[in-house]
């Protein structure tokens, strides 16, 4: 089964859009048929899951449970659900990676661009009877037996909502909460939203999602230890106005010492603060996961495709938000990113294909 991201139609303009929508629609229908007949489903998010990965997995699991399937949700690492995401698992569907079957009947990988991004559970791709991939990363490798991949979708949650609709499962508060969490966070609190995004959000709110509560749990609560960590890390930030073709780069590093006593959520939040720098189009935060090993987060406002850099560094992601892992010194990593930014293309806006589905 082809995905939209994997399809290269030799057409232009309206004809190409029409063909891409046709493929997406066919993929969604095939995926829904696979799910509708499943009796045991394992749903996985990527390592260090965010609200889109975990929220999408939980929302689809809740819908499948309504259809009578046995479901479980997992990821790894880490060993436990990040504290800020625990409010999404109202039904207790998350299980430790150790409890995931060695050979799942049906495996669903959500918000995951490659099998390697499943971490401890990557081997399940090869042992599962069927693998469904639901994702919106342009760098997705199409590693499933079935793929629903749309790089123009604002969040994987949008594609899961389309699947839930295809399955004929009505939205309830728990499903809506999970989907809203993914939509809100992957659009940076609707900063990268279209009119269609807001219509989707309105539908989820009408189904019971509580924007104020969800925002507070996911984004507006930090322990006191976050403040001194943030002060140290931002105090080391550097601005390079000439980088990224003159669009500007701001960057900093989070060391192992900085992370001591701080949750992963606090570390991941640094890039969203750094990206507010008005003089820089691109923000880069590198995080020391082990001596000499770094996880990088890239963000762009509108003009630079940071996915190109992330892929060049061995990672992937979206045009305006991407990541990678690499080795070396902090200075080496920043220098490599700086060099790759010289060649990054200027962006044109993407329009979600789901808007055009009948």
Secondary structure, DSSP 8 states (H G I E B T S, - for coil): ---TTT---S--HHHHHHHHHHHHHHHHHHHHHHHHT-SEEEEEE-SS--HHHHHHHHHHHHHHHHTT-EEEEE--SSSS--GGGGGG-TT--B--GGGS-TT-SEEEEES-SSGGGGGGGTTHHHH-SEEEEEE--TT----SSEEEE-TTSS-HHHHHHHHHHHHT----HHHHHHHHHHHHHHTTTTTT--HHHHHHHHHHHHTT--HHHHHHHHTS---THHHHHHHHHHHT-EEETTTTTTT-EEEEEE-HHHHTT--HHHHHTHHHHHTT-TT-SEEEEEEEEETTEEEEEEEESSSB-HHHHHHHTT-EE-SSEEEEEEES-HHHHHHHHHHHHTT--B------GGGG--
